[in-house]
Amino acid sequence: MKRLLVLGAGTAGTMAVNKLRPLLPRDEWNITVVDHDETHYYQPGYLFVPFGIYRPDEIVKPKQRFIPSGVDFINAEVDKVEPEENKVLLADGTELPYDYLIIASGTTPRPEETPGMDGDEFRKSVHEFYTYEGAVALGEKLRDWEGGKLVIHITDMPIKCPVAPLEFTFLADAFFTEQGMRDKVDITYVTPLEGAFTKPVASKYLGDMLETRNIHLEPDFMIESVDDDEKKIVSYDEREIPFDLLVTIPLNMGADFVGRSGLGDDLNYVPVDKETLLSTQYDNIFAVGDASNIPASKAGSVAHFAMDLFPENFMRHINGLKMTEPFDGHANCFIETGHGKGLLIDFNYETEPLPGKYPLPGIGPFSLLKETEMNHWGKVMFRWMYWNILLPGKELPLPALMSMAGKETADLS
């Protein structure tokens, strides 16, 4: 009996076992998935919880509900992988041997990596919304916050869903406007990048979105520390930005066991071939979703499109054949812009976001790089599709690889 071991039952890990279980004969293959948490979180919902758009209970379900029959689920902490011996050690000392390993352990925010970020003001005047607990706490804060200097800040890239900080900024602008207190809130968007939108075409189409909302932009800001006492963030070049409420996106890192196992880079992401997701070190280890170091957005859509191609590649690989379904880094992201509207961007490793229509050329119904109500509803509808189609591994009628059909060649002049 051959053994497939999957570490992580988040988006990518759950999709992997749902798609592979029907392909691997049950009398020949045992599949086991290990995860330290029994709750599955709809992470795109974290953005909406602080503003009361989603209730916390609307974005959680038991993980085992989405694990298919014929797959063993172990609720445990992983200590380390011993790749030379093809086994995984759990924190309780249990050893799990494998023939093939899929690492799907995701990425998590690490406020402790920035001096002062997780200090006395954490979850008081310093908040984050990249965890369930953080999103709930921030929602409680916003309910009775009386205004002041709101700073939305990104520590460093890569992060889960790179557009989420911008979405939070736009939603905050709309939220305080609707509360009749926008004039009492000074909003500053702080990024380590050169601008809010860094790709030329997106910058041309969307570059004035902060200015028209009276949101200040502070680019190229590499944070050195958070000063709890003075309530300010300080950069390595000694710039200081004061805040009354700091909503920060801490440094994101992969799972600690990846680092302990010698399988990760400096941020604990597993180096893989960007087209096949096969480890660059070991021929029987794959890393999928946010756990890998592929140069793509760490967004759910990337996991979805990659996992549409992954089963065929996996089956060919275990049979000694060349993998023939290269992943192109395809991602598309709905961007909430407030007041019931949203944007959509569609891109991959080589092609930046372009204007046009998606998914049907000339028809849509979604518009690329344009604020529309339909794009907002696309984001809202995705939650149902996530629980009912994507996680169970059902087919969504969208091409896994990015298509240029329906896209316009942008004039940057």
RODO-2510 file (C-alpha; in nm, 4 decimals, decimal comma):
residues 413
     n   res          X          Y          Z
     1     m     0,0000     0,0000     0,0000
     2     k     0,1435     0,3375    -0,1028
     3     r     0,1026     0,6344     0,1268
     4     l     0,0203     0,9936     0,0320
     5     l     0,0556     1,2340     0,3229
     6     v    -0,0823     1,5883     0,3050
     7     l     0,0231     1,8454     0,5647
     8     g    -0,2486     2,1078     0,5918
     9     a    -0,6237     2,1040     0,5348
    10     g    -0,6682     2,4612     0,4200
    11     t    -0,7786     2,5590     0,0711
    12     a    -0,5053     2,3894    -0,1323
    13     g    -0,4697     2,0803     0,0883
    14     t    -0,8443     2,0161     0,0941
    15     m    -0,8728     2,0595    -0,2819
    16     a    -0,5771     1,8238    -0,3302
    17     v    -0,7315     1,5339    -0,1392
    18     n    -1,0728     1,5866    -0,2969
    19     k    -0,9260     1,5785    -0,6460
    20     l    -0,6727     1,2983    -0,5904
    21     r    -0,8853     1,0516    -0,3921
    22     p    -1,0956     0,9507    -0,6977
    23     l    -0,7795     0,9068    -0,9072
    24     l    -0,5801     0,6906    -0,6651
    25     p    -0,7201     0,3352    -0,6240
    26     r    -0,8264     0,2779    -0,2644
    27     d    -0,6796    -0,0709    -0,2586
    28     e    -0,3405     0,0715    -0,3610
    29     w    -0,3202     0,4143    -0,1956
    30     n    -0,3764     0,5360     0,1584
    31     i    -0,4296     0,9138     0,1892
    32     t    -0,3865     1,0975     0,5190
    33     v    -0,4180     1,4694     0,5875
    34     v    -0,2763     1,6297     0,9021
    35     d    -0,3820     1,9665     1,0426
    36     h    -0,3466     2,1251     1,3858
    37     d    -0,6801     2,3100     1,3582
    38     e    -1,0213     2,1459     1,3235
    39     t    -1,1871     2,4653     1,1957
    40     h    -1,1798     2,5783     0,8339
    41     y    -1,1844     2,9557     0,7947
    42     y    -1,3079     3,1344     0,4850
    43     q    -1,0157     3,3733     0,4872
    44     p    -1,1493     3,6244     0,2301
    45     g    -1,4218     3,6876     0,4880
    46     y    -1,1706     3,8290     0,7362
    47     l    -1,1837     4,1536     0,5366
    48     f    -1,5584     4,1929     0,5918
    49     v    -1,5862     4,1013     0,9600
    50     p    -1,4440     4,4307     1,0978
    51     f    -1,7099     4,6283     0,9097
    52     g    -1,9993     4,4050     1,0138
    53     i    -2,0594     4,2866     0,6566
    54     y    -2,0095     3,9233     0,7637
    55     r    -2,0762     3,7786     1,1045
    56     p    -1,7869     3,5725     1,2414
    57     d    -1,9971     3,2553     1,2400
    58     e    -2,0536     3,2931     0,8640
    59     i    -1,6895     3,2253     0,7790
    60     v    -1,6191     2,9070     0,9779
    61     k    -1,7036     2,5412     0,9234
    62     p    -1,5526     2,2115     1,0469
    63     k    -1,2607     2,0970     0,8324
    64     q    -1,3670     1,7350     0,8406
    65     r    -1,6885     1,8274     0,6581
    66     f    -1,4765     1,8804     0,3456
    67     i    -1,2471     1,5792     0,3794
    68     p    -1,3755     1,3069     0,1437
    69     s    -1,4558     0,9503     0,2351
    70     g    -1,1458     0,7362     0,2135
    71     v    -0,9118     1,0040     0,3503
    72     d    -0,7881     0,9854     0,7092
    73     f    -0,7828     1,3126     0,9041
    74     i    -0,5381     1,3575     1,1917
    75     n    -0,5828     1,6618     1,4148
    76     a    -0,2259     1,7178     1,5345
    77     e     0,0716     1,9516     1,5243
    78     v     0,3587     1,8691     1,2874
    79     d     0,7014     1,8827     1,4495
    80     k     0,9200     1,8238     1,1451
    81     v     0,9660     1,6374     0,8194
    82     e     1,2562     1,3975     0,7814
    83     p     1,2746     1,3872     0,4003
    84     e     1,5735     1,1551     0,3818
    85     e     1,3746     0,8928     0,5717
    86     n     1,0380     0,9738     0,4078
    87     k     0,8573     1,0347     0,7349
    88     v     0,6868     1,3105     0,9315
    89     l     0,7176     1,3507     1,3070
    90     l     0,4191     1,4882     1,4956
    91     a     0,4522     1,6937     1,8126
    92     d     0,3278     1,4003     2,0235
    93     g     0,6057     1,1774     1,8906
    94     t     0,3972     0,9871     1,6344
    95     e     0,5827     0,8962     1,3141
    96     l     0,3980     0,9010     0,9810
    97     p     0,5821     0,7398     0,6892
    98     y     0,5016     0,8476     0,3348
    99     d     0,5802     0,7645    -0,0247
   100     y     0,4690     1,1075    -0,1451
   101     l     0,4277     1,4237     0,0584
   102     i     0,2224     1,7346    -0,0202
   103     i     0,2997     2,0350     0,1972
   104     a    -0,0050     2,2622     0,2131
   105     s     0,0602     2,4384     0,5423
   106     g    -0,0065     2,7907     0,4181
   107     t     0,1287     3,1141     0,5596
   108     t     0,0522     3,3081     0,8775
   109     p     0,1083     3,6629     1,0084
   110     r     0,3953     3,7046     1,2551
   111     p     0,3608     4,0304     1,4500
   112     e     0,6358     3,9154     1,6863
   113     e     0,8883     3,9565     1,4044
   114     t     0,8579     4,3384     1,4180
   115     p     0,9744     4,5076     1,7411
   116     g     0,6815     4,6521     1,9329
   117     m     0,4088     4,5236     1,7034
   118     d     0,2775     4,2633     1,9471
   119     g     0,3406     4,4804     2,2527
   120     d     0,1040     4,6254     2,5106
   121     e    -0,1111     4,7988     2,2461
   122     f    -0,1707     4,4844     2,0395
   123     r    -0,5465     4,4453     1,9874
   124     k    -0,5977     4,7835     2,1579
   125     s    -0,4649     5,0518     1,9235
   126     v    -0,2630     4,8076     1,7098
   127     h    -0,4715     4,5586     1,5128
   128     e    -0,4574     4,3133     1,2229
   129     f    -0,7310     4,1387     1,0251
   130     y    -0,5306     3,8476     0,8778
   131     t    -0,6494     3,6078     1,1483
   132     y    -0,9989     3,5201     1,2681
   133     e    -0,9275     3,6511     1,6169
   134     g    -0,7751     3,9692     1,4759
   135     a    -1,0681     4,0409     1,2454
   136     v    -1,3183     3,9925     1,5299
   137     a    -1,1192     4,2150     1,7671
   138     l    -1,0859     4,4873     1,5026
   139     g    -1,4609     4,4755     1,4450
   140     e    -1,5192     4,5373     1,8151
   141     k    -1,2749     4,8290     1,8031
   142     l    -1,4370     4,9955     1,5020
   143     r    -1,7853     4,9748     1,6522
   144     d    -1,7144     5,2500     1,9035
   145     w    -1,3989     5,4169     1,7657
   146     e    -1,4456     5,7927     1,7650
   147     g    -1,1953     5,8741     1,4923
   148     g    -0,8428     6,0068     1,4601
   149     k    -0,5391     5,8968     1,2607
   150     l    -0,6020     5,5597     1,0945
   151     v    -0,2908     5,4012     0,9462
   152     i    -0,3159     5,0919     0,7259
   153     h     0,0293     4,9387     0,6979
   154     i     0,2025     4,6498     0,5186
   155     t     0,5210     4,5172     0,6776
   156     d     0,6705     4,3357     0,3788
   157     m     0,5863     4,1152     0,0832
   158     p     0,4771     3,8468     0,0137
   159     i     0,1475     3,8449     0,2015
   160     k    -0,1761     3,6529     0,1692
   161     c    -0,4046     3,8306    -0,0765
   162     p    -0,1857     4,1320    -0,1636
   163     v    -0,4902     4,3440    -0,2509
   164     a    -0,6612     4,2972     0,0870
   165     p    -0,4865     4,5961     0,2531
   166     l    -0,6129     4,8207    -0,0275
   167     e    -0,9589     4,6704     0,0040
   168     f    -0,9576     4,7403     0,3767
   169     t    -0,8565     5,0992     0,3049
   170     f    -1,1392     5,1516     0,0547
   171     l    -1,3925     4,9831     0,2819
   172     a    -1,2782     5,1947     0,5766
   173     d    -1,3302     5,5106     0,3706
   174     a    -1,6824     5,3934     0,2787
   175     f    -1,7583     5,2751     0,6338
   176     f    -1,6703     5,6041     0,7983
   177     t    -1,8492     5,7980     0,5239
   178     e    -2,1660     5,5989     0,5843
   179     q    -2,1243     5,6515     0,9600
   180     g    -2,1160     6,0262     0,8985
   181     m    -1,7704     6,0602     1,0513
   182     r    -1,5304     6,0505     0,7563
   183     d    -1,4245     6,4086     0,8360
   184     k    -1,3053     6,2822     1,1755
   185     v    -1,0773     6,0150     1,0279
   186     d    -0,7421     6,0829     0,8646
   187     i    -0,6439     5,7749     0,6597
   188     t    -0,2872     5,6926     0,5552
   189     y    -0,1882     5,3902     0,3468
   190     v     0,1688     5,2789     0,4177
   191     t     0,3438     5,0300     0,1903
   192     p     0,6989     4,8983     0,1412
   193     l     0,6348     4,9118    -0,2334
   194     e     0,6826     5,2106    -0,4610
   195     g     0,3103     5,2758    -0,4795
   196     a    -0,0365     5,1409    -0,4112
   197     f    -0,0440     4,9920    -0,7621
   198     t     0,2955     4,8879    -0,8946
   199     k     0,2142     4,7484    -1,2399
   200     p     0,2119     5,0192    -1,5130
   201     v    -0,1302     4,9407    -1,6603
   202     a    -0,3035     4,9053    -1,3233
   203     s    -0,1338     5,2229    -1,2055
   204     k    -0,2646     5,4119    -1,5094
   205     y    -0,6214     5,2956    -1,4588
   206     l    -0,6353     5,2969    -1,0799
   207     g    -0,3575     5,5282    -0,9649
   208     d    -0,5853     5,8115    -0,8492
   209     m    -0,8159     5,5964    -0,6357
   210     l    -0,6476     5,6934    -0,3094
   211     e    -0,6211     6,0619    -0,3933
   212     t    -0,9876     6,0952    -0,4907
   213     r    -1,0823     5,9435    -0,1535
   214     n    -0,8513     6,1783     0,0371
   215     i    -0,6287     5,8896     0,1475
   216     h    -0,2631     5,9703     0,2003
   217     l    -0,0006     5,7402     0,0514
   218     e     0,3361     5,6681     0,2149
   219     p     0,5415     5,4439    -0,0208
   220     d     0,8813     5,2751     0,0203
   221     f     0,8281     5,2453     0,3957
   222     m     1,0321     4,9619     0,5467
   223     i     0,9234     4,9383     0,9086
   224     e     1,1827     4,9115     1,1835
   225     s     0,9507     4,9166     1,4851
   226     v     0,6161     5,0093     1,6357
   227     d     0,6434     5,2609     1,9199
   228     d     0,3571     5,1777     2,1563
   229     d     0,4236     5,4673     2,3917
   230     e     0,4338     5,7385     2,1269
   231     k     0,1867     5,5559     1,9001
   232     k     0,3899     5,5765     1,5837
   233     i     0,5576     5,3457     1,3351
   234     v     0,9215     5,4057     1,2522
   235     s     1,1016     5,3124     0,9312
   236     y     1,4658     5,2144     0,8847
   237     d     1,5257     5,5528     0,7188
   238     e     1,3844     5,7179     1,0352
   239     r     1,0519     5,8323     0,8975
   240     e     0,7794     5,8378     1,1630
   241     i     0,4053     5,8046     1,1091
   242     p     0,1790     5,8695     1,4091
   243     f    -0,1440     5,6761     1,4587
   244     d    -0,4452     5,6555     1,6827
   245     l    -0,5425     5,3245     1,5255
   246     l    -0,2890     5,1096     1,3408
   247     v    -0,4212     4,8315     1,1182
   248     t    -0,1088     4,6448     1,0176
   249     i    -0,0380     4,3437     0,8024
   250     p     0,2480     4,1736     0,9875
   251     l     0,5269     3,9824     0,8194
   252     n     0,3828     3,6644     0,6663
   253     m     0,5771     3,3395     0,7014
   254     g     0,5315     2,9743     0,6197
   255     a     0,4971     2,7024     0,8817
   256     d     0,7750     2,6681     1,1388
   257     f     0,8073     2,2935     1,0769
   258     v     0,9116     2,3726     0,7183
   259     g     1,2077     2,5672     0,8528
   260     r     1,2935     2,3045     1,1126
   261     s     1,2933     2,0426     0,8391
   262     g     1,5397     2,2264     0,6172
   263     l     1,2787     2,2482     0,3421
   264     g     1,2190     2,6228     0,3345
   265     d     1,3697     2,9557     0,2394
   266     d     1,4222     3,2471     0,4802
   267     l     1,0454     3,2860     0,5211
   268     n     0,9754     2,9110     0,5500
   269     y     0,8315     2,8797     0,1989
   270     v     0,9194     2,5609     0,0130
   271     p     1,1253     2,6173    -0,3050
   272     v     0,9459     2,4431    -0,5912
   273     d     0,9371     2,4395    -0,9676
   274     k     0,6886     2,7181    -1,0409
   275     e     0,5153     2,5194    -1,3167
   276     t     0,4810     2,1789    -1,1470
   277     l     0,5010     2,2637    -0,7723
   278     l     0,7547     1,9831    -0,7252
   279     s     1,0204     2,0483    -0,4610
   280     t     1,3560     2,1511    -0,6005
   281     q     1,5211     1,9250    -0,3397
   282     y     1,3133     1,6079    -0,3272
   283     d     1,1419     1,4195    -0,6058
   284     n     0,8552     1,2956    -0,3862
   285     i     0,7595     1,6246    -0,2180
   286     f     0,5239     1,8891    -0,3546
   287     a     0,4253     2,2208    -0,1985
   288     v     0,0923     2,3751    -0,2939
   289     g    -0,0999     2,6915    -0,2147
   290     d     0,0665     2,9531     0,0038
   291     a     0,3250     2,7047     0,1341
   292     s     0,5345     2,7263    -0,1840
   293     n     0,7695     2,9994    -0,3002
   294     i     0,6212     3,0393    -0,6494
   295     p     0,6402     3,4031    -0,7698
   296     a     0,2621     3,4382    -0,7766
   297     s     0,0031     3,6088    -0,5621
   298     k    -0,0636     3,4242    -0,2365
   299     a    -0,4359     3,4264    -0,3085
   300     g    -0,7056     3,1615    -0,3066
   301     s    -0,7505     3,1897    -0,6825
   302     v    -0,3896     3,0826    -0,7361
   303     a    -0,4478     2,7714    -0,5269
   304     h    -0,7680     2,7025    -0,7194
   305     f    -0,6166     2,7350    -1,0669
   306     a    -0,2991     2,5476    -0,9702
   307     m    -0,4979     2,2630    -0,8194
   308     d    -0,7007     2,2258    -1,1387
   309     l    -0,3766     2,1283    -1,3128
   310     f    -0,2024     1,9521    -1,0266
   311     p    -0,3859     1,6140    -1,0270
   312     e    -0,2844     1,5327    -1,3851
   313     n     0,0757     1,6289    -1,3133
   314     f     0,0790     1,4259    -0,9918
   315     m    -0,0584     1,1165    -1,1628
   316     r     0,1973     1,1405    -1,4421
   317     h     0,4800     1,1956    -1,1957
   318     i     0,4046     0,8918    -0,9796
   319     n     0,3941     0,6853    -1,2972
   320     g     0,7378     0,8033    -1,4042
   321     l     0,6130     1,0319    -1,6807
   322     k     0,6936     1,3947    -1,7560
   323     m     0,4473     1,6435    -1,6075
   324     t     0,2757     1,8134    -1,9003
   325     e     0,0366     2,0647    -1,7389
   326     p     0,2547     2,3652    -1,6505
   327     f     0,0969     2,6236    -1,4218
   328     d     0,1336     2,9839    -1,5401
   329     g     0,0745     3,1630    -1,2087
   330     h    -0,2820     3,2562    -1,3032
   331     a    -0,4639     3,4685    -1,0463
   332     n    -0,7737     3,6796    -1,0476
   333     c    -0,8814     3,8930    -0,7583
   334     f    -1,1947     4,0898    -0,6861
   335     i    -1,1068     4,4138    -0,5073
   336     e    -1,3774     4,5698    -0,2924
   337     t    -1,3741     4,9478    -0,3359
   338     g    -1,6661     5,0406    -0,1100
   339     h    -2,0220     5,1635    -0,1648
   340     g    -2,1266     4,8373    -0,3300
   341     k    -1,8653     4,8403    -0,6051
   342     g    -1,5538     4,6424    -0,6843
   343     l    -1,2690     4,5888    -0,9273
   344     l    -1,1397     4,2718    -1,0890
   345     i    -0,7848     4,1969    -1,1958
   346     d    -0,6666     3,8920    -1,3913
   347     f    -0,2967     3,8166    -1,4428
   348     n    -0,0206     3,5548    -1,4312
   349     y     0,3568     3,5162    -1,4038
   350     e     0,4234     3,7022    -1,7278
   351     t     0,1185     3,9215    -1,7927
   352     e     0,0148     4,2131    -1,5733
   353     p    -0,3501     4,3074    -1,5112
   354     l    -0,5117     4,4458    -1,8268
   355     p    -0,8526     4,6040    -1,8982
   356     g    -1,1275     4,4066    -2,0683
   357     k    -1,4059     4,1630    -1,9863
   358     y    -1,4004     3,8343    -1,7890
   359     p    -1,4611     3,5459    -1,8284
   360     l    -1,6486     3,5799    -2,1610
   361     p    -1,4708     3,8044    -2,4164
   362     g    -1,6695     4,1205    -2,4799
   363     i    -1,9514     4,0044    -2,2529
   364     g    -1,8113     3,9535    -1,9069
   365     p    -2,0202     3,9879    -1,6974
   366     f    -1,7207     4,1154    -1,5012
   367     s    -1,5135     4,4181    -1,6053
   368     l    -1,1369     4,4234    -1,5596
   369     l    -0,9694     4,7285    -1,4018
   370     k    -1,3051     4,9044    -1,3705
   371     e    -1,5271     4,9760    -1,0703
   372     t    -1,8676     4,8109    -1,1132
   373     e    -2,1494     4,6777    -0,8987
   374     m    -2,1227     4,3426    -1,0790
   375     n    -1,7638     4,3026    -0,9607
   376     h    -1,8827     4,3580    -0,6045
   377     w    -2,1464     4,0889    -0,6426
   378     g    -1,8852     3,8572    -0,7898
   379     k    -1,6892     3,8885    -0,4661
   380     v    -2,0009     3,8311    -0,2569
   381     m    -2,1068     3,5245    -0,4592
   382     f    -1,7629     3,3687    -0,4296
   383     r    -1,8225     3,2647    -0,0696
   384     w    -2,0967     3,0218    -0,1786
   385     m    -1,8778     2,8872    -0,4602
   386     y    -1,5881     2,8409    -0,2195
   387     w    -1,7810     2,6231     0,0252
   388     n    -1,9843     2,4311    -0,2325
   389     i    -1,7639     2,3986    -0,5417
   390     l    -1,3967     2,4780    -0,4837
   391     l    -1,3259     2,3045    -0,1519
   392     p    -1,5094     1,9834    -0,2507
   393     g    -1,2945     1,9735    -0,5644
   394     k    -1,5795     2,0178    -0,8119
   395     e    -1,5190     2,1651    -1,1541
   396     l    -1,5673     2,5392    -1,1957
   397     p    -1,6096     2,6313    -1,5638
   398     l    -1,3173     2,8726    -1,5733
   399     p    -0,9884     2,8059    -1,7528
   400     a    -0,7004     2,7257    -1,5180
   401     l    -0,4529     2,9062    -1,7429
   402     m    -0,4870     3,2774    -1,8060
   403     s    -0,6396     3,3690    -2,1404
   404     m    -0,5830     3,6889    -2,3361
   405     a    -0,9326     3,6583    -2,4815
   406     g    -1,1403     3,9596    -2,3832
   407     k    -0,8406     4,1634    -2,2730
   408     e    -0,7355     4,4930    -2,4264
   409     t    -0,3783     4,5923    -2,5012
   410     a    -0,3367     4,8986    -2,2880
   411     d    -0,1916     5,2243    -2,4162
   412     l     0,0344     5,3692    -2,1482
   413     s     0,1084     5,6902    -2,3334
***
